[in-house]
Amino acid sequence: MKLTLKIWRQKNAKDKGKMVEYKIDQIEPDMSFLEMLDILNDNLIMKGDEPVAFDHDCREGICGMCSLFINGEAHGPDRGVTTCQLHMRMFKDGDTIFIEPFRAKAFPVIKDLVVDRSAFDRIQHAGGFISVNTSGNTIDANTIPINKKDADDSFDAAACIGCGACVATCKNSSAMLFVAAKVSQYALLPQGKIEATDRVLNMVNQMDSEGFGNCTNTGACEVECPKGISLENIARMNREYLSASLKG
């Protein structure tokens, strides 16, 4: 396959940045998208040019670090996969591919395609945890009866990898789906009930202070989420937030 790549290049957070065009060939359909970028960078290095900076780690669809905005879609044209699981067979010979970082005020660009997503960490630190004492005389978790649907819904919410696709695809750069998944993960389980009030208030307040936008109610976040996190979690978070606000 011969491809034309138009890639966002930005030296640092203060640099204006611009799209730069690259030609690449000998790309096999079974290659992953990141393997294609590896080949591009090898070619650039051989020419003495600066390679394209992009984030990656596990390359197994688990960590979410590989997040790229490809042809106007978070993680590209496939569904239910992260960028590292996207294969070049989703493109055709001669295609032009636009590759950009995730765009959001709360995700400032560090370099090229790498963005700072530490805002998600700060939201998590604000309340995405439980403080149940697990030392000493602990009780086997299996002895606590939990409704199967609640357990299943909690596990589904916990599948969120915090990649930020929901933010990148939302026209308001909302982090509602991410925060809702983290709130729901605990709100559905008895271990999470103790801090439920403080958790949702603190996480939503932190989300707002980070500069994320409001939910648009269009559902684009669910469509492009690689883990298929449901919009039902946002509804649950809104109920939790209302309840916590009334208590507070």
C-alpha positions as CSV (number, residue, x, y, z in Angstrom):
1,M,0.0,0.0,0.0
2,K,1.1,3.5,-0.8
3,L,-0.3,6.2,1.5
4,T,-0.2,9.9,2.1
5,L,0.0,10.8,5.7
6,K,-0.8,14.3,7.0
7,I,0.4,14.4,10.6
8,W,0.2,17.2,13.2
9,R,3.8,18.3,14.1
10,Q,4.3,20.5,17.2
11,K,7.7,20.9,18.9
12,N,6.3,21.7,22.3
13,A,3.2,23.1,24.2
14,K,4.1,26.7,23.2
15,D,4.7,26.0,19.5
16,K,1.9,26.8,17.1
17,G,2.2,23.5,15.3
18,K,1.1,22.5,11.7
19,M,0.1,19.6,9.5
20,V,3.1,18.0,7.6
21,E,2.7,15.7,4.7
22,Y,4.6,12.4,4.4
23,K,4.6,9.7,1.7
24,I,4.9,6.1,2.7
25,D,4.8,2.8,0.8
26,Q,5.3,-0.9,1.3
27,I,2.6,-0.9,4.0
28,E,1.0,-4.3,4.5
29,P,-2.8,-4.6,5.3
30,D,-2.1,-6.8,8.3
31,M,0.2,-4.2,10.0
32,S,-1.2,-2.3,12.9
33,F,-1.5,1.5,12.7
34,L,1.3,2.0,15.1
35,E,3.6,-0.4,13.1
36,M,2.9,1.8,10.1
37,L,4.0,4.8,12.2
38,D,7.1,2.9,13.4
39,I,8.1,2.4,9.7
40,L,7.5,6.1,9.0
41,N,9.8,7.0,11.9
42,D,12.5,4.6,10.8
43,N,12.4,6.3,7.4
44,L,12.6,9.7,9.0
45,I,15.5,8.7,11.2
46,M,17.4,7.3,8.2
47,K,17.0,10.7,6.5
48,G,18.2,12.5,9.6
49,D,14.8,14.0,10.3
50,E,13.0,14.3,13.6
51,P,10.7,11.2,14.2
52,V,7.0,11.7,15.0
53,A,6.3,11.6,18.7
54,F,3.4,9.4,19.6
55,D,2.4,7.7,22.9
56,H,2.1,3.9,23.2
57,D,2.8,1.2,25.8
58,C,1.0,-2.2,25.9
59,R,-0.1,-2.3,22.2
60,E,-2.8,-4.7,23.4
61,G,-5.8,-2.3,23.8
62,I,-5.5,-2.1,27.5
63,C,-3.6,1.0,28.5
64,G,-5.2,3.6,26.1
65,M,-2.0,5.5,25.7
66,C,-1.9,5.1,21.9
67,S,-4.9,7.5,21.5
68,L,-4.8,9.3,18.1
69,F,-7.4,11.2,16.2
70,I,-7.5,9.6,12.7
71,N,-9.5,11.0,9.8
72,G,-11.7,12.8,12.2
73,E,-12.4,9.9,14.5
74,A,-10.9,9.0,17.9
75,H,-8.9,5.7,17.4
76,G,-9.8,5.7,13.7
77,P,-12.5,4.2,11.6
78,D,-12.8,0.8,13.3
79,R,-15.1,0.3,16.4
80,G,-14.4,-1.3,19.7
81,V,-10.6,-1.0,19.3
82,T,-7.8,1.4,20.4
83,T,-5.4,2.9,17.9
84,C,-2.9,0.1,18.5
85,Q,-5.5,-2.5,17.5
86,L,-6.4,-0.6,14.4
87,H,-5.1,-2.4,11.3
88,M,-4.1,-0.9,7.9
89,R,-6.7,-3.1,6.2
90,M,-9.2,-0.5,7.2
91,F,-7.6,1.8,4.6
92,K,-7.1,1.5,0.9
93,D,-4.1,1.9,-1.3
94,G,-3.6,5.5,-2.2
95,D,-5.6,6.9,0.8
96,T,-4.7,10.1,2.5
97,I,-4.8,9.7,6.3
98,F,-5.0,12.7,8.7
99,I,-3.4,12.0,12.0
100,E,-3.8,14.4,14.9
101,P,-3.6,14.4,18.7
102,F,-6.7,14.4,20.9
103,R,-8.0,17.9,20.9
104,A,-9.2,19.4,24.2
105,K,-8.3,22.3,26.4
106,A,-7.8,19.9,29.3
107,F,-5.5,17.8,27.1
108,P,-2.6,20.2,26.2
109,V,-0.2,18.9,23.5
110,I,3.2,18.0,24.8
111,K,4.8,17.2,21.4
112,D,3.4,16.2,18.0
113,L,0.7,13.5,18.8
114,V,1.4,13.3,22.5
115,V,-1.0,15.0,24.9
116,D,-1.0,15.5,28.7
117,R,-4.0,13.5,30.1
118,S,-3.0,14.0,33.7
119,A,-6.4,15.8,34.2
120,F,-7.9,12.3,34.3
121,D,-5.5,11.3,37.0
122,R,-6.5,14.3,39.1
123,I,-10.2,13.5,38.7
124,Q,-9.5,9.9,39.8
125,H,-7.5,11.1,42.8
126,A,-10.4,13.4,43.8
127,G,-12.7,10.4,44.5
128,G,-12.2,7.4,42.3
129,F,-11.2,5.0,45.1
130,I,-12.5,3.4,48.3
131,S,-11.1,3.7,51.8
132,V,-12.3,0.4,53.2
133,N,-9.7,-1.0,55.6
134,T,-8.4,-4.1,54.0
135,S,-5.8,-4.9,56.7
136,G,-6.2,-7.2,59.7
137,N,-9.4,-9.3,59.9
138,T,-10.6,-8.9,56.3
139,I,-13.8,-10.6,55.1
140,D,-13.8,-12.5,51.8
141,A,-15.5,-10.4,49.2
142,N,-17.5,-13.4,48.1
143,T,-19.4,-13.4,51.4
144,I,-21.1,-10.1,50.5
145,P,-24.2,-10.7,48.4
146,I,-24.3,-8.5,45.4
147,N,-27.1,-8.5,42.8
148,K,-25.7,-10.0,39.6
149,K,-26.9,-7.2,37.4
150,D,-25.2,-4.7,39.7
151,A,-22.0,-6.7,39.6
152,D,-22.1,-7.0,35.8
153,D,-22.8,-3.2,35.4
154,S,-20.0,-2.4,37.7
155,F,-17.5,-4.6,35.8
156,D,-18.7,-3.0,32.5
157,A,-18.0,0.5,33.9
158,A,-14.6,-0.6,35.3
159,A,-13.7,-1.6,31.7
160,C,-13.0,2.1,31.0
161,I,-9.3,2.5,30.3
162,G,-9.2,6.3,30.5
163,C,-8.0,6.8,27.0
164,G,-9.9,10.1,26.5
165,A,-11.7,9.1,23.3
166,C,-14.9,10.4,24.8
167,V,-13.4,13.8,25.3
168,A,-11.8,13.9,21.9
169,T,-15.0,13.0,20.0
170,C,-17.3,15.3,22.0
171,K,-17.8,18.8,20.4
172,N,-17.7,20.2,23.9
173,S,-14.7,18.1,25.0
174,S,-16.8,16.6,27.8
175,A,-15.3,14.1,30.2
176,M,-18.8,13.0,31.5
177,L,-18.5,9.4,30.2
178,F,-15.1,8.8,31.8
179,V,-16.2,10.3,35.2
180,A,-19.5,8.5,35.0
181,A,-17.7,5.2,34.5
182,K,-15.5,5.7,37.5
183,V,-18.4,6.8,39.7
184,S,-20.6,3.9,38.6
185,Q,-17.9,1.4,39.2
186,Y,-18.2,2.1,42.9
187,A,-21.7,3.3,43.2
188,L,-23.1,-0.1,42.3
189,L,-21.1,-2.0,44.9
190,P,-21.5,-2.0,48.7
191,Q,-17.8,-1.2,49.2
192,G,-18.4,2.1,47.4
193,K,-21.4,3.2,49.4
194,I,-19.5,4.6,52.3
195,E,-18.0,7.5,50.4
196,A,-20.6,7.8,47.7
197,T,-21.7,11.4,48.5
198,D,-18.2,12.8,48.6
199,R,-17.0,10.8,45.7
200,V,-19.4,12.1,43.0
201,L,-19.3,15.7,44.3
202,N,-15.5,15.8,44.4
203,M,-15.0,14.1,41.0
204,V,-17.5,16.3,39.2
205,N,-16.1,19.4,40.8
206,Q,-12.6,18.4,39.7
207,M,-13.8,17.6,36.2
208,D,-15.2,21.1,35.9
209,S,-12.1,22.8,37.3
210,E,-10.0,21.0,34.7
211,G,-11.8,22.7,32.0
212,F,-13.8,19.9,30.4
213,G,-17.0,20.9,28.7
214,N,-20.6,19.9,29.3
215,C,-22.3,16.8,28.0
216,T,-23.8,17.4,24.5
217,N,-26.3,14.4,24.8
218,T,-25.4,13.4,21.2
219,G,-23.9,10.0,22.3
220,A,-20.8,10.3,20.1
221,C,-18.7,9.3,23.2
222,E,-20.3,5.9,23.5
223,V,-20.0,5.3,19.7
224,E,-16.2,5.9,19.7
225,C,-15.4,4.5,23.1
226,P,-13.1,1.5,22.5
227,K,-14.6,-0.3,25.4
228,G,-18.2,0.5,24.7
229,I,-18.9,2.3,28.0
230,S,-22.6,2.9,28.1
231,L,-24.4,6.3,28.3
232,E,-26.4,4.7,31.2
233,N,-23.4,5.5,33.4
234,I,-23.9,9.2,32.8
235,A,-27.6,8.9,33.8
236,R,-26.5,7.0,36.9
237,M,-23.9,9.7,37.8
238,N,-26.4,12.4,37.4
239,R,-28.7,10.6,39.8
240,E,-25.8,10.1,42.3
241,Y,-24.9,13.8,41.9
242,L,-28.4,15.0,42.6
243,S,-28.8,12.8,45.6
244,A,-25.4,13.9,47.0
245,S,-26.2,17.6,46.4
246,L,-29.5,17.2,48.3
247,K,-27.6,15.5,51.2
248,G,-24.9,18.2,51.2
